Amino acid sequence: MSEQILLSIEAKLDTIIRLFASMIIDGAAFEEKTNKDKILKLNELGLDRNLIATILGTTPLYVSVIVSQSKTTKSKKKTKTKKETEQEQSKEENLK
């Protein structure tokens, strides 16, 4: 296949991806969701930040910030969970 045909196919596939992503975001499950929730879901589905920004009408930088903050929050929750587990084990040992 020629490169021109491949580029045409790629452009059409990108359009299909945007349409499906828009359908997901516009669906009833996301009716009352914030842009943050939508960004995180689209990121979870593997869409890149530029595409997410295009779909939601925001900037790629904003998308990156939201994804980064989410990762930081998850990391902190895991750390707290480990600390809580250690505290519980310590309490159990003290009771023995």
C-alpha positions as CSV (number, residue, x, y, z in Angstrom):
1,M,0.0,0.0,0.0
2,S,1.2,3.5,-0.7
3,E,2.0,5.9,2.1
4,Q,-0.9,8.1,1.1
5,I,-3.4,5.3,1.5
6,L,-2.0,4.5,5.0
7,L,-2.2,8.1,6.1
8,S,-5.8,8.2,4.9
9,I,-6.6,5.0,6.9
10,E,-4.9,6.4,9.9
11,A,-6.9,9.7,9.7
12,K,-10.2,7.7,9.5
13,L,-9.3,5.5,12.4
14,D,-8.5,8.6,14.5
15,T,-11.9,10.0,13.6
16,I,-13.6,6.7,14.7
17,I,-11.6,6.8,18.0
18,R,-12.8,10.4,18.6
19,L,-16.4,9.5,17.9
20,F,-16.4,6.5,20.2
21,A,-14.7,8.5,23.0
22,S,-17.3,11.2,22.6
23,M,-20.1,8.7,22.8
24,I,-18.6,7.3,26.0
25,I,-18.3,10.7,27.6
26,D,-21.7,11.9,26.4
27,G,-23.4,8.7,27.7
28,A,-25.7,8.5,30.7
29,A,-22.9,7.1,32.9
30,F,-20.9,10.4,32.5
31,E,-23.9,12.8,32.6
32,E,-23.0,14.3,35.9
33,K,-19.3,13.7,35.9
34,T,-16.7,16.4,36.0
35,N,-14.1,17.0,33.3
36,K,-11.6,15.5,35.8
37,D,-13.5,12.2,35.9
38,K,-13.8,12.1,32.2
39,I,-10.1,12.8,31.7
40,L,-9.2,10.0,34.1
41,K,-11.5,7.6,32.3
42,L,-10.2,8.4,28.9
43,N,-6.7,8.1,30.1
44,E,-7.5,4.8,31.6
45,L,-8.8,3.7,28.2
46,G,-5.4,4.5,26.8
47,L,-6.1,7.8,24.9
48,D,-3.2,10.2,24.8
49,R,-3.4,13.7,26.4
50,N,-3.7,15.5,23.1
51,L,-6.7,13.5,22.0
52,I,-8.4,13.8,25.4
53,A,-7.9,17.5,25.3
54,T,-9.4,17.7,21.8
55,I,-12.4,15.7,22.8
56,L,-13.1,17.7,26.0
57,G,-12.2,21.1,24.6
58,T,-9.3,21.7,27.0
59,T,-5.5,21.8,26.8
60,P,-3.1,18.9,26.8
61,L,-1.3,20.6,29.7
62,Y,-4.5,20.6,31.8
63,V,-5.0,16.9,31.0
64,S,-1.4,16.1,32.1
65,V,-1.9,18.0,35.4
66,I,-5.1,16.1,36.2
67,V,-3.5,12.7,35.4
68,S,-0.4,13.6,37.4
69,Q,-2.4,14.7,40.4
70,S,-4.4,11.4,40.2
71,K,-1.2,9.4,40.2
72,T,0.1,11.3,43.2
73,T,-3.1,10.8,45.1
74,K,-3.1,7.1,44.4
75,S,0.5,6.8,45.6
76,K,-0.3,8.6,48.8
77,K,-3.2,6.3,49.5
78,K,-1.0,3.2,48.9
79,T,1.5,4.7,51.4
80,K,-1.1,5.3,54.0
81,T,-2.4,1.7,53.5
82,K,1.1,0.3,54.1
83,K,1.5,2.4,57.3
84,E,-1.9,1.4,58.5
85,T,-1.1,-2.3,57.9
86,E,2.2,-1.9,59.9
87,Q,0.3,-0.2,62.7
88,E,-2.2,-3.0,62.9
89,Q,0.5,-5.6,62.9
90,S,2.3,-3.7,65.7
91,K,-1.0,-3.6,67.8
92,E,-1.5,-7.3,67.2
93,E,2.0,-8.0,68.4
94,N,1.5,-5.9,71.5
95,L,-1.7,-7.9,72.4
96,K,0.2,-11.2,72.3
